[in-house]
Amino acid sequence: MKPDNAGYELVASLFLRLLALIYLMAFVSIGVQILGLAGAEGILPFADELRHAEARLGSERFWLIPTLFWVDVSDLALQGIAVAGCIFSVLLLFNLYVKSVLVLLFLCYLSLFQAGQLFMNFQWDYLLLESGFLAIFLPRGPRLVIWLFRWLLFRVRFLSGASKLISEDPSWSNLTALEYYFETQPLPHWVAWYVHQLPEWFMRFSAGTVLCIEILVPFMMFMSRGPRFFAAWATLSMQALILLTSNHNFFNLLTMVLCLFLFDDRALRRVMPASLVPWLGSGSGSRLHNRRTSG
């Protein structure tokens, strides 16, 4: 396998800007709901949960339930962490105090994730936490981080496909799942109705394509540039089609953003407007241009 000397400085910088936007969406979304979900008068008051944890777990509570709300779990604190997360997201978007802000963003979202309890027990919450944690190490430039992001994307895509078969759902093994998917999925868009009218042969072909993209294509993410780029475009295309027909919060957007790590700066410069390159390359805080990762 030949070494890839294209560099990842622009990739890292663009990823952090896009991650900032996803963080912002996430904090705004939970910020307008958190009091109703976990406030003093909410459905599952987080203050009660912390009191029970303190009595049950003792000092282990800080490790088992990591959250800033051990300091203060008032309604003002719940809203304050959400507002702080929005502010930190904007700072990251404009490349200010990057290393510190990435840590603060992770701690804020982890705290709200704990406070949300079962209301934040979703795939997109876990993916944002994992992505946000890895992003903390991205400006420091170790090449291992690039591989860890690819490994994260691999796990998300491969396990999504493998779970369809492991569940022993006959609709996936006989390729009929998409005949029901568009009318049973969460929050379908109006486009889903039209897709649902497509012929049976197309639905079966699409189901087989989904399994291939989710189970076989992810292995290309660890290959050389050509297969890796194919894996990126196949994943991006599939996520775009899902966005057109359903609403899975920011999960699909974040998956698409993670695909950046399947490219490199040389590939990015070919499709990026030249005016954006100086902005993205102006001190992302990353040393990835001096570190090379094998392709």
SEMAR-420961 format. One line per 2 residues: their letters; for each residue x, z, y of C-alpha. Coordinates in steps of 0.02 Angstrom, whole numbers, plus 50000, padded with zeros to 5 digits. Layout:
BEGIN
a = X,Z,Y ~ ...
***
This chain:
BEGIN
mk = 50000,50000,50000 ~ 50079,49944,50163
pd = 50088,50066,50307 ~ 49964,50038,50448
na = 50057,50042,50614 ~ 49910,50000,50726
gy = 49887,50178,50791 ~ 49731,50283,50822
el = 49744,50345,51001 ~ 49599,50239,51066
va = 49497,50274,50910 ~ 49520,50462,50934
sl = 49478,50453,51119 ~ 49321,50348,51093
fl = 49265,50461,50951 ~ 49279,50616,51061
rl = 49177,50534,51200 ~ 49040,50484,51078
la = 49046,50654,50995 ~ 49017,50730,51167
li = 48856,50629,51186 ~ 48795,50682,51014
yl = 48836,50864,51052 ~ 48739,50846,51215
ma = 48586,50777,51125 ~ 48597,50917,50997
fv = 48610,51056,51127 ~ 48469,50986,51234
si = 48359,50970,51080 ~ 48385,51147,51016
gv = 48390,51217,51193 ~ 48209,51177,51227
qi = 48155,51251,51060 ~ 48265,51400,51028
lg = 48155,51534,51108 ~ 48003,51474,51012
la = 48100,51473,50850 ~ 48217,51623,50863
ga = 48178,51716,51026 ~ 48104,51890,51038
eg = 47929,51816,51027 ~ 47979,51670,50916
il = 47932,51624,50739 ~ 48089,51702,50662
pf = 48167,51818,50792 ~ 48354,51812,50767
ad = 48374,51988,50833 ~ 48277,52053,50682
el = 48386,51952,50564 ~ 48545,52022,50640
rh = 48480,52201,50629 ~ 48440,52178,50445
ae = 48610,52099,50414 ~ 48699,52243,50500
ar = 48610,52370,50390 ~ 48636,52268,50232
lg = 48810,52195,50253 ~ 48903,52315,50367
se = 49066,52244,50435 ~ 49053,52093,50319
rf = 48912,52028,50429 ~ 49037,51952,50553
wl = 49112,51845,50416 ~ 48952,51801,50323
ip = 48850,51764,50480 ~ 48976,51699,50609
tl = 48891,51691,50779 ~ 48922,51737,50960
fw = 48753,51822,50960 ~ 48827,51978,50882
vd = 48877,52018,51062 ~ 48705,51985,51137
vs = 48551,51912,51054 ~ 48431,51919,51201
dl = 48324,51771,51251 ~ 48439,51743,51399
al = 48589,51735,51281 ~ 48501,51611,51167
qg = 48463,51495,51311 ~ 48632,51527,51391
ia = 48728,51467,51238 ~ 48624,51307,51235
va = 48656,51276,51420 ~ 48842,51314,51397
gc = 48846,51188,51255 ~ 48774,51055,51371
if = 48906,51094,51503 ~ 49048,51089,51377
sv = 48981,50923,51311 ~ 48991,50847,51485
ll = 49169,50914,51506 ~ 49219,50832,51343
lf = 49136,50669,51395 ~ 49245,50665,51550
nl = 49401,50718,51454 ~ 49420,50887,51538
yv = 49499,51037,51450 ~ 49479,50943,51287
ks = 49566,51062,51166 ~ 49478,51218,51230
vl = 49309,51132,51249 ~ 49309,51071,51069
vl = 49330,51249,51007 ~ 49193,51313,51123
lf = 49073,51174,51072 ~ 49096,51216,50888
lc = 49069,51402,50918 ~ 48913,51371,51023
yl = 48833,51255,50897 ~ 48881,51366,50751
sl = 48798,51512,50840 ~ 48638,51414,50872
fq = 48642,51350,50694 ~ 48642,51529,50631
ag = 48505,51578,50754 ~ 48396,51431,50703
ql = 48398,51491,50522 ~ 48290,51378,50413
fm = 48242,51273,50564 ~ 48421,51208,50575
nf = 48453,51191,50389 ~ 48463,51003,50395
qw = 48590,50871,50347 ~ 48628,50824,50527
dy = 48668,51004,50575 ~ 48796,51020,50435
ll = 48872,50851,50476 ~ 48892,50896,50660
le = 48973,51062,50616 ~ 49097,50979,50498
sg = 49134,50840,50622 ~ 49151,50962,50765
fl = 49270,51073,50667 ~ 49383,50928,50619
ai = 49378,50865,50799 ~ 49463,51026,50855
fl = 49623,50965,50770 ~ 49609,50783,50824
pr = 49696,50800,50995 ~ 49844,50883,50910
gp = 49875,50723,50815 ~ 49912,50762,50632
rl = 49884,50609,50525 ~ 49795,50716,50397
vi = 49647,50730,50516 ~ 49614,50542,50505
wl = 49606,50556,50315 ~ 49494,50709,50326
fr = 49371,50615,50435 ~ 49370,50472,50309
wl = 49345,50598,50170 ~ 49198,50672,50265
lf = 49119,50501,50286 ~ 49152,50461,50103
rv = 49065,50620,50046 ~ 48914,50589,50156
rf = 48889,50411,50096 ~ 48938,50430,49912
ls = 48837,50589,49884 ~ 48687,50509,49969
ga = 48690,50372,49838 ~ 48741,50480,49691
sk = 48600,50603,49725 ~ 48474,50462,49709
li = 48529,50433,49530 ~ 48570,50612,49482
se = 48394,50665,49534 ~ 48330,50554,49391
dp = 48198,50483,49507 ~ 48138,50329,49410
sw = 48097,50237,49571 ~ 48284,50220,49606
sn = 48338,50177,49430 ~ 48208,50038,49421
lt = 48238,49988,49604 ~ 48059,50018,49663
al = 48099,50162,49784 ~ 48084,50058,49942
ey = 47908,50006,49895 ~ 47858,50185,49941
yf = 47997,50240,50058 ~ 47934,50166,50221
et = 47764,50250,50211 ~ 47829,50420,50152
qp = 47988,50443,50254 ~ 47997,50569,50397
lp = 47937,50506,50567 ~ 47938,50317,50535
hw = 47947,50198,50683 ~ 47820,50060,50706
va = 47946,49937,50634 ~ 47930,50027,50467
wy = 47752,49963,50446 ~ 47810,49781,50456
vh = 47956,49811,50338 ~ 47835,49891,50214
ql = 47743,49724,50205 ~ 47895,49630,50139
pe = 47881,49558,49962 ~ 47921,49659,49807
wf = 48073,49555,49759 ~ 48151,49591,49929
mr = 48119,49778,49912 ~ 48204,49782,49742
fs = 48351,49681,49807 ~ 48365,49800,49956
ag = 48360,49954,49843 ~ 48502,49883,49739
tv = 48600,49844,49898 ~ 48575,50022,49960
lc = 48646,50093,49798 ~ 48796,49977,49808
ie = 48833,50021,49990 ~ 48816,50207,49956
il = 48903,50221,49787 ~ 49031,50079,49776
vp = 49076,50035,49955 ~ 49134,50212,50004
fm = 49286,50194,49890 ~ 49346,50054,50004
mf = 49365,50182,50144 ~ 49533,50233,50070
ms = 49600,50057,50045 ~ 49696,49939,50159
rg = 49629,49871,50324 ~ 49524,49728,50254
pr = 49421,49826,50126 ~ 49412,49973,50247
ff = 49340,49864,50385 ~ 49213,49792,50261
aa = 49160,49969,50216 ~ 49141,50010,50401
wa = 49032,49859,50441 ~ 48926,49882,50284
tl = 48896,50065,50329 ~ 48862,50024,50512
sm = 48736,49889,50464 ~ 48643,50004,50346
qa = 48635,50145,50472 ~ 48571,50025,50606
li = 48432,49967,50490 ~ 48384,50148,50454
ll = 48377,50184,50641 ~ 48256,50039,50662
ts = 48132,50109,50538 ~ 48145,50299,50542
nh = 48199,50454,50637 ~ 48330,50567,50558
nf = 48381,50651,50721 ~ 48563,50610,50765
fn = 48619,50596,50584 ~ 48631,50407,50580
ll = 48714,50399,50750 ~ 48846,50524,50699
tm = 48876,50431,50536 ~ 48904,50272,50637
vl = 49025,50362,50753 ~ 49124,50426,50602
cl = 49149,50244,50551 ~ 49271,50229,50695
fl = 49404,50309,50585 ~ 49394,50160,50467
fd = 49460,50051,50608 ~ 49619,50069,50713
dr = 49672,50035,50892 ~ 49721,49855,50857
al = 49547,49817,50790 ~ 49462,49915,50928
rr = 49551,49819,51066 ~ 49481,49656,50996
vm = 49300,49708,51026 ~ 49315,49832,51170
pa = 49298,49775,51352 ~ 49471,49774,51428
sl = 49411,49883,51573 ~ 49375,50027,51453
vp = 49547,50032,51373 ~ 49637,50117,51519
wl = 49496,50246,51534 ~ 49501,50289,51350
gs = 49689,50288,51342 ~ 49711,50397,51495
gs = 49764,50559,51416 ~ 49647,50588,51271
gs = 49760,50734,51231 ~ 49800,50649,51066
rl = 49971,50614,50995 ~ 49899,50494,50867
hn = 49987,50347,50950 ~ 50150,50427,50897
rr = 50091,50469,50722 ~ 50050,50336,50595
ts = 49934,50354,50449 ~ 49947,50246,50295
g = 49811,50118,50274
***
